[in-house]
Amino acid sequence: MTQLTDILKGQAYGHYELKLEREVKQGRIPKHVAVIMDGNRRYADETLHADANQGHLKGKDKLEEVLNWCLDLGVRVLTVYAFSSENLSRKEEEVDFLMDLLERSMLEFADDERIHRNHVKMKMIGDISMLPEKVAKAVRYAEERTSGYSDFHLNMAIAYGGRQEIKDAIKSIARKVKAGELDVEEIDESLISKHMYSPGLPDPDLVLRTSGELRVSNFLLWQLAYSELYFSDVYWPGFRKMDFLRAIRSYQQRSRRFGQ
């Protein structure tokens, strides 16, 4: 009886997901979605009953799924918070595992047929000097392999902090003023945006966070000024396409006035 119930429940979810997807595709699709991928460790503990590393592995697989969903829906820019600068203070064993996983992920994405078929440009945003050389090398490889593309963008925030990004932008502008290349009166929002880690890309239309936490955790502090925020109770490895579609539908149901 339990097996039959599960089958019927799965069919019901499948029908609902298809209905929701058709509805979402008829609406306004965000150009840029940014994701705080949270909950790998809790998913490993509560669902897998395993160590944190198993949660991180599942989280990597989920990123590949979400990229596919974005490509299918026509979301042109996906930015994910993969590893914050604060994460470097975690236990050495976990950090080492994450660095190995990041290296492998960058290399796999760089050679992935989907990336090249869809002309996805990959970029790391963050402080590459904080990373082991093997990870930095993998990042450079991925960026070089996809440098000629512009149809879609996959930005990986690694060793990233929003305050650090703003500080680096201010320092860069200050150096230009000091050198006489720039007048103080020329400094405006547009100029500051051009000195961020990902100049030329639109600010996120939608920022979503998994795991039920209601905070932005130092992520894209400058860029999310007018972004719509969406918080999901689901841990990142358990994040379903249905959950993603609900986030997009929530975005579509809001009226964006940008302070006007």
C-alpha positions, 0 to 999 in steps of 0.5 A: 500500500505504501509503495502504491501511495508513493507512486500516486504521489509521484505522479501527482507531483509530476503533473503539478510540476509540468503545469507549473512549468507551462505557467512560468514559461508564459510569464516574465523570465528573470535575466539574472538569478543568483543563488545562495546554495545553503544547507549541504552539511545539514542535508548530509546530517539529517537526510543522508546520515553521513559526513558533510563531504557527502552533502557537498557532493550532492550539492555539486550535482544539484548545481548541474541540475539548476544550470540545466533548468536555467538553460531550459527557461532562458535565464541568461545569467546564473550566479552561485555562492559556491564558497565564501571567504569566511568558509576558509575558517572551517576545519582543514579537512573540510576545506581541503575536500571543498578545494578538491571538489571546486577544482574538479567542478571547474574542470568538468564544467569547462569541458562539459558539452552543455556548456559549449553547446549553449555558449555559456561563459564561465567566470569566477568572482572572488579573490583568486589569491586566496585559493590553492594554485590547483584551484586557481589553475582550474578557474583560469582554464574554465574562463579561457575555454569559455571566453568567447561565449556570451549567450549564457553566463555562469558565475561562481562566487569563490573565496567571495565576500560582498564587503570585500568586493566593494572595498576592492572597487573603492581601492581601484577607483581611489588609485585612479583618482590619485594617479590623476586618471579620474576626477572625484566628480566622475564617481557615480553608481555606474562607475562603481558598478564597472569596478565590481568583480563582474562588470557589464552583467545585469544586477540579479533580478532574483536572489534565492537562498535555500535552507530556510535561513533569512539573510544574504550572508555578505553576497552581492551586497552592491548588486542586490539593491533592487533584487527580489528575494526568495527564501526556500526551506529546502536544503540545497541538495534537496532543492527540486525543479518544482521549488525553483519554478515556485521561486520564478513564479513568485518573482513573476507575481511581484511588481518591480518599481525600483524605488519609483 
